């Protein structure tokens, strides 16, 4: 007999931000219910940090800013981000994020990632995970800033393959 996924309130943003140290960036919360069709994450970018430009060839991403401010660069245009902004990033869109001096907290939501597939280098051009969870350290939850990093520069833990 399969269990139904949890329904209702799964997280309270104010509590997440209060419980986590202010100098901790990365994923503060992840949707993890079994059998889900959706992935969602609450991400904190520390002041002055950035998510480097990348393209997701498979998934549209909805991004909603919960706090702080920054800049969204999408397909060459730059747009300011502040609390309450909602952005749609269609698959194939080159995107980057920059956190201002207050940092940036946002939630992403997208269809659950399909199984891994082998692609040519041309197909995978910048094809990083929509929320960059493949770069989040399992030891300290800090996102790696270097593309292709194998170990966390903060705590030395091996990053997910």
C-alpha positions as CSV (number, residue, x, y, z in Angstrom):
1,X,0.0,0.0,0.0
2,X,1.5,3.3,-1.0
3,X,1.4,6.3,1.3
4,X,0.0,9.6,0.1
5,X,2.4,12.6,0.1
6,X,2.0,15.1,2.9
7,X,-0.6,17.8,2.2
8,X,-0.6,21.3,3.6
9,X,2.0,23.6,5.1
10,X,5.4,22.1,4.7
11,X,7.6,25.0,5.8
12,X,7.5,28.4,7.4
13,X,10.0,30.8,5.8
14,X,10.4,33.1,8.8
15,X,11.2,30.0,11.0
16,X,13.7,28.6,8.4
17,X,15.5,31.9,8.3
18,X,15.5,32.3,12.0
19,X,16.7,28.7,12.7
20,X,19.6,28.7,10.2
21,X,22.8,30.8,10.9
22,X,22.8,34.0,8.9
23,X,26.1,33.1,7.2
24,X,24.7,29.8,5.8
25,X,23.9,29.9,2.1
26,X,22.4,27.2,-0.1
27,X,19.3,25.1,0.2
28,X,17.4,25.8,3.4
29,X,14.5,23.5,2.5
30,X,13.6,21.0,-0.2
31,X,10.4,19.4,-1.2
32,X,11.0,15.7,-0.5
33,X,7.6,13.9,-0.5
34,X,7.7,10.6,-2.3
35,X,5.8,10.2,-5.5
36,X,5.8,14.0,-6.1
37,X,5.7,15.5,-9.6
38,X,7.2,18.8,-8.5
39,X,10.5,19.9,-7.1
40,X,10.8,23.0,-4.9
41,X,13.6,24.5,-2.9
42,X,14.2,27.5,-0.7
43,X,17.6,28.9,-1.4
44,X,19.6,31.6,0.4
45,X,22.3,33.4,-1.4
46,X,24.7,35.2,0.8
47,X,25.5,38.9,0.2
48,X,27.6,39.5,-2.9
49,X,27.4,35.9,-4.2
50,X,26.2,34.7,-7.6
51,X,24.9,31.7,-9.4
52,X,26.9,31.6,-12.6
53,X,25.2,31.7,-16.0
54,X,23.8,28.3,-17.0
55,X,21.1,26.8,-19.2
56,X,18.7,24.1,-18.3
57,X,17.6,22.4,-21.5
58,X,14.8,20.3,-19.9
59,X,12.9,22.3,-17.3
60,X,11.0,25.6,-16.9
61,X,11.6,27.1,-13.5
62,X,9.4,29.5,-11.5
63,X,11.4,31.7,-9.1
64,X,9.8,33.7,-6.4
65,X,11.9,36.1,-4.3
66,X,11.1,35.9,-0.6
67,X,13.6,38.4,0.8
68,X,16.6,40.5,0.1
69,X,17.4,41.8,-3.4
70,X,19.6,41.1,-6.3
71,X,19.7,40.9,-10.1
72,X,18.4,38.3,-12.6
73,X,20.2,38.0,-15.9
74,X,18.2,36.1,-18.4
75,X,19.2,35.7,-22.1
76,X,21.3,38.8,-21.8
77,X,18.9,41.2,-20.2
78,X,19.2,42.2,-16.5
79,X,16.3,42.8,-14.2
80,X,16.3,43.8,-10.5
81,X,14.9,41.3,-8.0
82,X,13.3,42.2,-4.7
83,X,10.9,40.6,-2.3
84,X,7.7,39.6,-4.1
85,X,9.1,39.4,-7.6
86,X,8.2,36.3,-9.5
87,X,10.2,35.2,-12.6
88,X,9.6,32.5,-15.1
89,X,12.7,31.0,-16.7
90,X,11.7,28.8,-19.7
91,X,13.8,25.8,-20.5
92,X,16.7,26.8,-22.7
93,X,17.0,30.2,-21.2
94,X,20.5,31.3,-20.1
95,X,20.2,32.6,-16.6
96,X,22.3,33.9,-13.7
97,X,21.5,35.4,-10.3
98,X,23.4,38.0,-8.3
99,X,22.7,38.8,-4.6
100,X,23.0,42.4,-3.4
101,X,24.5,43.4,-0.1
102,X,21.4,42.1,1.8
103,X,21.6,38.7,0.2
104,X,18.8,37.0,-1.6
105,X,16.3,34.3,-0.5
106,X,14.0,32.7,-3.1
107,X,12.0,29.6,-3.8
108,X,12.2,27.7,-7.0
109,X,9.6,25.3,-8.4
110,X,9.8,23.1,-11.4
111,X,8.7,19.8,-12.7
112,X,10.6,17.0,-11.1
113,X,13.8,16.3,-13.1
114,X,13.6,13.4,-15.5
115,X,16.1,10.6,-15.1
116,X,19.6,11.2,-16.1
117,X,20.4,11.0,-19.8
118,X,23.7,11.1,-21.6
119,X,24.0,14.2,-23.8
120,X,26.7,15.5,-26.1
121,X,28.7,18.5,-25.0
122,X,26.7,20.7,-27.4
123,X,23.4,19.5,-26.0
124,X,24.5,20.0,-22.4
125,X,26.0,23.5,-22.9
126,X,25.8,24.9,-19.4
127,X,23.1,22.4,-18.6
128,X,23.3,22.6,-14.8
129,X,20.4,21.6,-12.5
130,X,17.7,24.3,-12.3
131,X,18.3,24.8,-8.6
132,X,22.0,23.7,-8.6
133,X,21.3,21.0,-6.0
134,X,24.0,18.9,-7.6
135,X,26.5,21.6,-6.3
136,X,25.1,21.6,-2.7
137,X,27.5,20.1,-0.2
138,X,26.0,17.2,1.8
139,X,28.2,18.1,4.8
140,X,27.5,21.8,5.2
141,X,24.8,22.6,2.6
142,X,26.9,25.3,1.0
143,X,26.7,25.5,-2.8
144,X,30.0,25.1,-4.7
145,X,30.8,28.2,-6.7
146,X,33.1,26.4,-9.2
147,X,31.7,24.5,-12.1
148,X,32.9,20.9,-11.9
149,X,34.0,21.1,-8.3
150,X,34.3,17.7,-6.7
151,X,34.9,18.7,-3.1
152,X,33.4,21.5,-0.9
153,X,35.8,24.4,-0.5
154,X,34.3,25.1,3.0
155,X,34.3,21.7,4.7
156,X,36.1,19.4,2.2
157,X,33.2,16.9,1.8
158,X,32.8,15.2,-1.5
159,X,30.1,16.8,-3.6
160,X,27.3,14.7,-5.3
161,X,28.4,13.1,-8.6
